[in-house]
Amino acid sequence: MFSTSGLVIAVDLATLTDVVSPKNTHIVTVKNNSNVLLTGMIIKNTDYPPNPAQGSQGWFYYDSILSQGQRALAPGETFTIEYGPYTFSPQPEFSLESAVFSDGSAVGSTGAVKALWNRRLWRIKAYEMAFRDFDVNVSVVKDRVELLAVLEKAKRANYGPDTPREQRNAIMAAYDTLIGNIRDNPTIDPSHLLNQIKSDHLKTQQKILSQKVPAQVLTP
């Protein structure tokens, strides 16, 4: 038998159901109750070690705009994820912190809606930073090894202990994508690899900029 441990309702547009399984894991399901696509959301899990220096909040990001493996939820569609076993909390709790939709509507706390949106914007900014550092240094370094070292140094210079989580993770992801491609493809010209990454990034950027901005994001 499964038992329902809780139901969190975010307005009427999306619901989160938390069911405890016989294995003592939590089956968390989010349903899109709206009549438009649900494009992104944040699920909070309290079974998470607090780490203020890293901005840890136990947030799981689901974003069809940024992640190829995560698609938008159609009206009436659900997304399910299983959590457990647990390390830090004997009775973890789960909540839908925010959800954003294709028509610009959003539910949840203003802070969580902004975090989801800012994560998208930082995806654009971070890749632009990485591309700039490549363009500045590619003609002055003596070889691929030095280029990789320069890009790694530039990455670390762009964030610190107090950098917001969304910003830090976006910067790391952008630089690591560029560095990893150059490192793992030693026979391909780095400039050619850069152009491939730029092409992929442009597609993601267009998707981000095509989304309607939720009113919560514009709240001071």
BANU-761413 format. One record per residue (C-alpha): x, y negated, z negated; residue number from 1; chain. Coordinates in nm, 4 decimals. Each point is the difference from the previous one (the first is absolute). Layout:
<rs>
- X / Y / Z / NUM / A
...
</rs>
This chain:
<rs>
- 0.0000 / 0.0000 / 0.0000 / 1 / A
- 0.1141 / -0.3509 / 0.0747 / 2 / A
- -0.0793 / -0.2805 / -0.2403 / 3 / A
- -0.0415 / -0.3671 / 0.0823 / 4 / A
- 0.2208 / -0.2122 / -0.2231 / 5 / A
- -0.1066 / -0.3371 / 0.1332 / 6 / A
- -0.1440 / -0.2075 / 0.2796 / 7 / A
- 0.1289 / -0.3468 / 0.0759 / 8 / A
- -0.2132 / -0.2194 / 0.2249 / 9 / A
- 0.1550 / -0.2993 / 0.1759 / 10 / A
- -0.3048 / -0.2094 / 0.0861 / 11 / A
- -0.1991 / 0.2146 / 0.2490 / 12 / A
- 0.2493 / 0.0123 / 0.2848 / 13 / A
- 0.2208 / 0.2806 / -0.1324 / 14 / A
- -0.0110 / 0.2523 / -0.2826 / 15 / A
- 0.2650 / 0.2080 / -0.1712 / 16 / A
- -0.0886 / 0.3347 / -0.1542 / 17 / A
- 0.2378 / 0.1808 / -0.2354 / 18 / A
- -0.0612 / 0.3738 / -0.0498 / 19 / A
- 0.2081 / 0.2243 / -0.2286 / 20 / A
- 0.0800 / 0.3390 / 0.1541 / 21 / A
- 0.0467 / 0.3347 / -0.1787 / 22 / A
- 0.3760 / -0.0556 / 0.0408 / 23 / A
- -0.0366 / -0.3216 / -0.2029 / 24 / A
- 0.0866 / -0.2082 / 0.3042 / 25 / A
- -0.2076 / -0.2968 / 0.1069 / 26 / A
- -0.1755 / 0.0014 / 0.3366 / 27 / A
- -0.0419 / -0.3674 / 0.0861 / 28 / A
- -0.2336 / -0.0901 / 0.2860 / 29 / A
- -0.0682 / -0.3433 / 0.1433 / 30 / A
- -0.3057 / -0.0471 / 0.2204 / 31 / A
- -0.0595 / -0.2854 / 0.2419 / 32 / A
- -0.3577 / -0.1135 / -0.0627 / 33 / A
- 0.0197 / -0.2968 / 0.2349 / 34 / A
- -0.1059 / -0.0167 / 0.3647 / 35 / A
- 0.3490 / -0.0904 / 0.1232 / 36 / A
- 0.3446 / 0.1596 / -0.0143 / 37 / A
- 0.1847 / 0.0140 / -0.3320 / 38 / A
- 0.3564 / -0.0805 / 0.1083 / 39 / A
- 0.1901 / 0.0028 / -0.3289 / 40 / A
- -0.0271 / 0.0557 / -0.3734 / 41 / A
- 0.1907 / 0.0318 / -0.3256 / 42 / A
- -0.0715 / 0.2836 / -0.2435 / 43 / A
- 0.1345 / -0.0401 / -0.3526 / 44 / A
- 0.1250 / 0.2960 / -0.2024 / 45 / A
- 0.0808 / -0.0554 / -0.3696 / 46 / A
- 0.2320 / 0.3033 / -0.0075 / 47 / A
- 0.2971 / -0.2123 / 0.0916 / 48 / A
- 0.3098 / -0.1155 / -0.1889 / 49 / A
- -0.0078 / -0.3757 / -0.0617 / 50 / A
- 0.2995 / -0.1670 / 0.1605 / 51 / A
- -0.0377 / -0.3787 / 0.0033 / 52 / A
- 0.3335 / -0.0509 / 0.1758 / 53 / A
- -0.1330 / 0.1865 / 0.3037 / 54 / A
- -0.3542 / -0.1325 / -0.0228 / 55 / A
- -0.1440 / 0.3477 / -0.0511 / 56 / A
- -0.3764 / 0.0028 / -0.0438 / 57 / A
- -0.0909 / 0.3574 / 0.0928 / 58 / A
- -0.1426 / -0.1205 / 0.3301 / 59 / A
- -0.0439 / 0.2279 / 0.3010 / 60 / A
- -0.0281 / -0.1947 / 0.3246 / 61 / A
- -0.2122 / 0.1336 / 0.2834 / 62 / A
- 0.0267 / -0.2216 / 0.3060 / 63 / A
- -0.1014 / 0.1031 / 0.3516 / 64 / A
- 0.1611 / -0.3145 / 0.1406 / 65 / A
- 0.3493 / 0.0834 / -0.1266 / 66 / A
- 0.0093 / 0.3806 / -0.0205 / 67 / A
- -0.0464 / 0.2249 / 0.3016 / 68 / A
- -0.1078 / 0.2887 / -0.2222 / 69 / A
- -0.2782 / -0.2005 / -0.1636 / 70 / A
- -0.2994 / -0.0852 / 0.2146 / 71 / A
- -0.2870 / -0.2392 / -0.0631 / 72 / A
- -0.3051 / 0.1509 / -0.1681 / 73 / A
- -0.3157 / -0.0238 / 0.2070 / 74 / A
- -0.3330 / -0.0850 / -0.1674 / 75 / A
- -0.0963 / 0.2883 / -0.2283 / 76 / A
- 0.3422 / 0.1640 / 0.0301 / 77 / A
- 0.2097 / 0.1062 / -0.3002 / 78 / A
- 0.3662 / 0.0305 / -0.0928 / 79 / A
- 0.1043 / 0.2559 / -0.2614 / 80 / A
- 0.3277 / 0.0399 / -0.1866 / 81 / A
- 0.0943 / 0.2398 / -0.2804 / 82 / A
- 0.2052 / -0.1203 / -0.2959 / 83 / A
- 0.1826 / 0.2150 / -0.2527 / 84 / A
- 0.1539 / 0.1532 / -0.1975 / 85 / A
- 0.0628 / -0.2951 / -0.2272 / 86 / A
- 0.3107 / -0.1248 / -0.1689 / 87 / A
- -0.0751 / -0.3185 / -0.1862 / 88 / A
- -0.3695 / 0.0100 / -0.0896 / 89 / A
- -0.2094 / 0.2893 / -0.1369 / 90 / A
- -0.3175 / -0.1573 / 0.1394 / 91 / A
- 0.0865 / -0.2133 / 0.3038 / 92 / A
- -0.2576 / -0.2365 / 0.1374 / 93 / A
- -0.0550 / -0.1044 / 0.3584 / 94 / A
- -0.1574 / -0.3107 / 0.1461 / 95 / A
- -0.0476 / -0.1671 / 0.3340 / 96 / A
- 0.1928 / -0.3223 / -0.0451 / 97 / A
- -0.0806 / -0.1415 / 0.3414 / 98 / A
- -0.1326 / 0.0880 / 0.3434 / 99 / A
- 0.0015 / -0.2089 / 0.3173 / 100 / A
- -0.2196 / 0.0381 / 0.3067 / 101 / A
- 0.0227 / -0.0801 / 0.3693 / 102 / A
- -0.2518 / -0.2852 / -0.0214 / 103 / A
- 0.2117 / -0.1892 / -0.2555 / 104 / A
- -0.1998 / 0.1048 / -0.3047 / 105 / A
- 0.1799 / 0.1387 / -0.3031 / 106 / A
- -0.0792 / 0.1354 / -0.3459 / 107 / A
- 0.2014 / 0.0305 / -0.3181 / 108 / A
- 0.2145 / -0.2402 / -0.1972 / 109 / A
- 0.1332 / -0.3069 / 0.1764 / 110 / A
- 0.3545 / 0.0977 / -0.0967 / 111 / A
- -0.0310 / 0.3472 / 0.1519 / 112 / A
- -0.1611 / -0.1304 / 0.3204 / 113 / A
- 0.2831 / -0.2509 / 0.0355 / 114 / A
- 0.2594 / 0.2709 / -0.0683 / 115 / A
- -0.1400 / 0.2167 / 0.2772 / 116 / A
- -0.0082 / -0.2908 / 0.2413 / 117 / A
- 0.3422 / -0.1331 / -0.0989 / 118 / A
- 0.1443 / 0.3454 / 0.0599 / 119 / A
- -0.1101 / -0.0333 / 0.3625 / 120 / A
- 0.1434 / -0.3488 / 0.0354 / 121 / A
- 0.3282 / 0.1051 / -0.1543 / 122 / A
- 0.0233 / 0.2797 / 0.2527 / 123 / A
- 0.0215 / -0.2689 / 0.2689 / 124 / A
- 0.2405 / -0.2263 / -0.1902 / 125 / A
- 0.2340 / 0.2803 / -0.1078 / 126 / A
- 0.0535 / 0.1324 / 0.3498 / 127 / A
- 0.0626 / -0.3525 / 0.1260 / 128 / A
- 0.2681 / -0.0371 / -0.2681 / 129 / A
- 0.1646 / 0.3276 / 0.1000 / 130 / A
- -0.0085 / -0.0907 / 0.3710 / 131 / A
- 0.1544 / -0.3400 / -0.0751 / 132 / A
- 0.2850 / 0.1510 / -0.2000 / 133 / A
- 0.0674 / 0.2470 / 0.2798 / 134 / A
- 0.0096 / -0.2736 / 0.2647 / 135 / A
- 0.2312 / -0.2181 / -0.2108 / 136 / A
- 0.2513 / 0.2764 / -0.0701 / 137 / A
- -0.0019 / 0.2421 / 0.2932 / 138 / A
- 0.2386 / -0.2076 / 0.2094 / 139 / A
- 0.2497 / -0.0729 / -0.2777 / 140 / A
- 0.0482 / 0.3385 / -0.1666 / 141 / A
- 0.2717 / 0.2287 / 0.1340 / 142 / A
- -0.1946 / 0.3253 / 0.0048 / 143 / A
- -0.3165 / 0.1882 / -0.0970 / 144 / A
- 0.1293 / 0.0789 / -0.3496 / 145 / A
- 0.0531 / -0.3660 / -0.0789 / 146 / A
- -0.3418 / -0.0878 / 0.1444 / 147 / A
- -0.1659 / 0.2518 / -0.2311 / 148 / A
- 0.1889 / -0.1382 / -0.2987 / 149 / A
- -0.0997 / -0.3565 / 0.0869 / 150 / A
- -0.3669 / 0.0944 / 0.0366 / 151 / A
- 0.0046 / 0.1889 / -0.3292 / 152 / A
- 0.1515 / -0.3024 / -0.1740 / 153 / A
- -0.2590 / -0.2309 / 0.1597 / 154 / A
- -0.2818 / 0.2272 / -0.1160 / 155 / A
- 0.1138 / -0.0120 / -0.3622 / 156 / A
- 0.0479 / -0.3757 / 0.0149 / 157 / A
- -0.3649 / -0.0511 / 0.0906 / 158 / A
- -0.1568 / 0.1412 / -0.3166 / 159 / A
- 0.0705 / 0.0210 / -0.3716 / 160 / A
- -0.1468 / 0.1236 / -0.3301 / 161 / A
- -0.2738 / -0.2639 / 0.0035 / 162 / A
- -0.1027 / 0.0418 / 0.3632 / 163 / A
- -0.3697 / 0.0966 / 0.0272 / 164 / A
- -0.0569 / 0.3653 / 0.0772 / 165 / A
- -0.1646 / -0.0497 / 0.3406 / 166 / A
- 0.2809 / -0.2306 / 0.1119 / 167 / A
- 0.2814 / 0.2218 / -0.1272 / 168 / A
- -0.1393 / 0.3197 / 0.1515 / 169 / A
- -0.0614 / -0.1662 / 0.3360 / 170 / A
- 0.3561 / -0.1339 / 0.0150 / 171 / A
- 0.1468 / 0.3370 / -0.0914 / 172 / A
- -0.2155 / 0.1808 / 0.2565 / 173 / A
- 0.0866 / -0.2395 / 0.2836 / 174 / A
- 0.3754 / 0.0037 / -0.0558 / 175 / A
- 0.0073 / 0.3740 / -0.0706 / 176 / A
- -0.1838 / 0.0682 / 0.3265 / 177 / A
- 0.2556 / -0.2009 / 0.1934 / 178 / A
- 0.2992 / 0.1388 / -0.1904 / 179 / A
- -0.1255 / 0.3580 / 0.0227 / 180 / A
- -0.0543 / -0.0156 / 0.3742 / 181 / A
- 0.3464 / -0.1427 / 0.0623 / 182 / A
- 0.1646 / 0.2520 / -0.2333 / 183 / A
- -0.1872 / 0.3046 / 0.1328 / 184 / A
- 0.0459 / -0.0796 / 0.3708 / 185 / A
- 0.3751 / -0.0572 / 0.0367 / 186 / A
- -0.0019 / 0.0423 / 0.3792 / 187 / A
- -0.2666 / -0.2629 / 0.0654 / 188 / A
- 0.0787 / -0.3710 / 0.0240 / 189 / A
- -0.1286 / -0.1726 / -0.3183 / 190 / A
- -0.1552 / -0.2763 / 0.2112 / 191 / A
- -0.2048 / 0.2594 / 0.1868 / 192 / A
- -0.1186 / 0.1474 / -0.3295 / 193 / A
- -0.0893 / -0.3480 / -0.1194 / 194 / A
- -0.2179 / -0.0585 / 0.3050 / 195 / A
- -0.1868 / 0.3251 / -0.0630 / 196 / A
- -0.0657 / -0.0975 / -0.3617 / 197 / A
- -0.1081 / -0.3486 / 0.1071 / 198 / A
- -0.2497 / 0.1502 / 0.2436 / 199 / A
- -0.1541 / 0.2188 / -0.2708 / 200 / A
- -0.0029 / -0.2905 / -0.2450 / 201 / A
- -0.1773 / -0.2252 / 0.2482 / 202 / A
- -0.2866 / 0.2475 / 0.0250 / 203 / A
- -0.0358 / 0.0087 / -0.3784 / 204 / A
- 0.0243 / -0.3787 / -0.0207 / 205 / A
- -0.2803 / -0.0383 / 0.2533 / 206 / A
- -0.2179 / 0.2353 / -0.2041 / 207 / A
- 0.0688 / -0.1989 / -0.3178 / 208 / A
- -0.0704 / -0.3372 / 0.1572 / 209 / A
- -0.3207 / 0.1265 / 0.1600 / 210 / A
- -0.1538 / 0.0680 / -0.3421 / 211 / A
- -0.2393 / -0.2486 / -0.1576 / 212 / A
- 0.1340 / -0.1536 / -0.3198 / 213 / A
- -0.2081 / 0.0752 / -0.3126 / 214 / A
- -0.1268 / -0.3031 / -0.1915 / 215 / A
- 0.1825 / 0.1234 / -0.3123 / 216 / A
- 0.3339 / -0.0450 / 0.1751 / 217 / A
- -0.0761 / -0.3706 / 0.0466 / 218 / A
- -0.0809 / -0.0449 / -0.3706 / 219 / A
- 0.2684 / -0.2085 / -0.1778 / 220 / A
</rs>
